[in-house]
Amino acid sequence: MDRLKIFLIMCLMLVTGLGSGCAVSKSNIHGFNLISVDEEKQLGAKFAAEIEKQLTVVNDPEIQAYVDQMGKKLLAGAREVKFDYVFKVVKDDTVNAFAVPGGYIYLQTGLLKAADTEEEVAGVVAHEINHVVARHSTRQLTQKHGYSLLLQLILGQDPGLVTQIAGSLVGKAGELAYSRGMESQADFLGVETMHKAGYNPDGILKFFQKLDSMNKRDPNALARFFSSHPMTADRIEEVKKEIAKLPSRSYTADNPAAFAKVKEKLR
Ligand code: ZN
C-alpha cells in the first residue's frame, strides 16, 4: 500500500470518528455505524415488541393523538427522517423518556406530569428524536455487544437475548448510557429541531432547569432520567448558548388547553 493510500485511510478514520474515543462534531449526524438503516428498523421492531410486553402503554386515543401531533410537528424540524417514528406514553411515574433503535420513542407518564407546558415535553422529545436521527443507540449497542451479536438479534436467533437487552433499554442505566458527546449532540440538535419546527426552544432549557432543581430536592424521584441523561451545569449552559445563537423568529403558540386535558386524564 502506498503512502497516499495509508494517509487517505487515516483521514477517513478520523472523519468517521472510528475509534469510539474520537470527539464527534455536534453537527455531524453521520457517524460510523456498522448496522444499516434497514437492520436498525428490524432490530427496533423486535425491541419495541419486547418493551411493550414489559411496560404498560397508555391506551387513550386522546393522549395518543396529542403525542402524535407533537411528534409529527417536531419531525418536521429534524435534519433527516429515515425511520417511521412511533410515539407512545407508558405508565410509569418516573420522569423519563427514552428512544430505542428504529424510531420508537416512549414518554413516561411522570414526564408529562412533571412538565408545565407542551414546550417542555417537546424539548425532551426533540432530544430523544435526535438520539435516533444520529443513530446513537445502534452505535452504542454495537460498541457494547459487538456487531455479530446484534446481527444475531436481528436474525431472531436468540429471543432470550432480545428480552434481556430490551429489558436494559427500559430506562435503567446500561445500554442507554450514551456518551457525553452523544448527550451533548442530542441537546444541540434538539434545540435546532425545536426552532425549525416552530417550538420555542426555551422549553428544553426550562425543563432542564426544573429537573436540576427537582434533583437537588429529591434525587430518588429522578434517578432514572439522571442515570441515562446526567444533568450538569455545563450542559444547561451549553443549551443556553445554542439558543442564544439562533436567529429570531416567532414560534407558533402551543395548545395549553390540550396539554391541560392530557394532564387531567393522567391524574
Ligand atoms: Zn439523552
Residues whose N, C-alpha, C, O or C-beta is under 5 A from the ligand:
A	BS01	ZN	E183 A186 S228 H229
